Amino acid sequence: MSDHKKKPTPTSVLIELEPKFEQNAPAALANTQLRRNMGKATQTIRAKRANVVSELSDWEELREAGRAIKAFTLEHLDEQLIQLEAAVQKAGGHVHWAQDAAEANRIITGLVQAHEAREVIKIKSLTTDEIKLNAALADAGITAVETDLAELIIQLAGEHSSHILVPAIHKNRAEIREIFMRTLGVRELSDQPKELAAVARTHLRRKFLSTKVAISGANFAVAETGTVCIVESEGNGRMCLTLPQVLISVMGIEKLIPTFRDFEVFLQLLPRSSTGERMNPYTSLWTGVTPGDGPQEFHLVLLDNGRTDVLADQIGRQTLNCIRCSACLNICPVYERTGGHAYGSVYPGPIGAILTPQLVGVEHAGSLPYASSLCGACYEVCPVKINIPEVLIHLRGEVVRQKQDEGGIRAALDPENVAFKTLAKVFSSRTAYERAQSLGKVGQWPLQHEGYIKSLPGLLGGWTATRDMPTIPEQTFREWWEERTKA
Amino acid sequence: MHISLFITCFNDTLFPQAGRATVQLLERLGHTVEFRREQTCCGQMHFNTGYQREAIPLVQRFVDVFRDAEVIVAPSASCVGMVRDLYPMAAQLAGDPALIREVESLRPRVFELTEFLVKQLQVEDVGAYFPHRVTYHPTCHSLRVLRVGDAPLRLLRAVRGLDLVTLPDAEQCCGFGGTFAIKNADTSMAMLGDKLRAVRETRAEVCVAADNSCLMHIGGALHRQRAGVRTMHIAEILATTEGDA
């Protein structure tokens, strides 16, 4: 029933080692600026999404198609990847395979060094965040310049992203103005979006025109043709994909789609789910190298980094359907209030709560599957129908089984473990259950006041910190039923 | 119809009035209600908190108790959600083909009270009288797991004297989430705060729902704040007739 592969201490994906959501959340909840920014941003974007989704009469069919294509791809991932490799090579590109973050970083650093570049420009990419590429490049003396506006803000602020699509969602205009003035040497600047964008534009334009190597992630790659796709809003990605001489794209092995025709489904699902737009402003597609047009050297790095382990899990594997749209973050009542940093992971929100523990092992991110009230809103909006609540519950089971099987005597004596084991015994016998009901009625008397309990001890104190607890009434339902049947 | 009541341990112990109301209502509509005393807990709390090995005997127990029941009705969307939505996963985890088969045969016979009334019995007017201002909170499990739709609202609209007020942002989770309310008490409270504001904005006397678990959470905070709003299970309102209210 339990099959744990203990994973070594993760070097990637996690921002903090062993994040504890419940310990991080209170500070985030107390940050009033964050609460306001997050509330405003998530409510706006989810209203936009709801609006454009409601326009399509075949949205449910599209979701089902998206799910089915992804399921097919995952089922045939080995063949599909080999097909992709052959297609990319045929079109003049190079393909590299990386088992983990360290290997991917070694490959990429080596490629940049081979061109004697000291600086690279980057397209916003979660996969490169996952492997902590910027830090690895910095260790090799290479500066990575983020060109996505929000990613640039975060990089200049020295922070981590808090949203997979809108990394600076926790920042408002006034905060961005201060960051630009502090880091870009601007003397006078207002907090008007136009002015802020103009400063970033001047800064980035210089980089676009002077940098030889660009690094990107990938939204999709087509096994049939070897075509890679980047979907974006600003056009800065298009600059990176066309101006430099060398392009290195890193993608998780699950980003494949079988055929070019499948774009029909995903290019409808993705923009509507992510930015709430019918179509995103820039969709770039390229196949290997075209002489005289765009980068003349193209490298595709295929990253595993735990994904094949996710694939091996029958319930968990649907996580790999994810197209990183972030609709689940925007709809999540937990994420809306805590923001992304409380998750301590590159992937926050509902998708992060299921993906991160699977990539690094539940023993390293065991608090994340509990960072949800299981309200199910994420599943409803997911464009590829990932049943996030189901996976959360499955992972909670993994967390407990791992503790029980490998935590020794300390885990066995953990108050929660003892309480649940005892309760399970009580519920397994009618007489034990009815005796517990009677004991509860007697036991509660010192705590109660006019039908309510205002303070409970131990684990249950979390309840009475903000809520009263009703007392157990004189007569349980079954006692009433007995009395009624006898009468 | 011969209905077997699945009272749920939570209602049995803490909210027996919801169980009594369910029995009175179904009998008033002309049905026979039985109560199988061997029932205890469906195992939801264990399963959803991760104590899934411990939940499996409770799943087996539920199947044993209700195996031959014609229909099983519970005044709780989340416990019915456990049986309908998660028992298959529990049976798979147990790796017991007999349990998998039995769960499959049982699932289509288990109903939450309001969906049973509206979708199975096709009743909307149950003859209730409740002259109060009421707002309805659709709980996550009734809305997104069982998909009861507007069944509870149809029932409430047919109650004589009842002034039904729409709850703003009704579909937002109240923040209960079982052990989430304790493990992540701060986040739970942040969610509850917005729900309480919405409830109070309606100026209702009563906040009603199909789950006493969420209502204990909402009602516990309303009581702490002396908000002047009480919570009631929908069965209690539907059972009330002229003369009781």
Interface residues (C-beta under 8 A of the other chain):
Chain A: M1 F21 E22 A25 P26 L29 I315 P333 V334 R337 T338 P369 Y370 A371 S372 S373 L374 C375 G376 A377 Y379 E380 E390 I393 H394 R396 G397 E398 V399 V400 R401 Q404 N417 F420 K421 L423 A424 V426 F427 S428 S429 R430 Y433 Q437 G440 Y452 K454 L459 L460 G462 W463 A465 T466 R467 D468 M469 P470 I472 P473 Q475 T476 F477 R478 E479 W480 W481 E482
Chain B: I7 C9 N11 D12 T13 L14 F15 P16 Q17 G19 R20 V23 F35 R37 E38 T40 C41 G43 M45 H46 F47 N48 T49 G50 Y51 Q52 R53 E54 A55 P57 L58 R61 L86 M89 L93 A94 G95 C140 H141 L143 R144 V145 E171 Q172 C173 G175 F176 G177 G178 T179 F180 A181 I182 K183 N184 A185 D186 T187 S188 M189 A190 M191 L192 M216 H217 G219 G220 A221 H223 R224
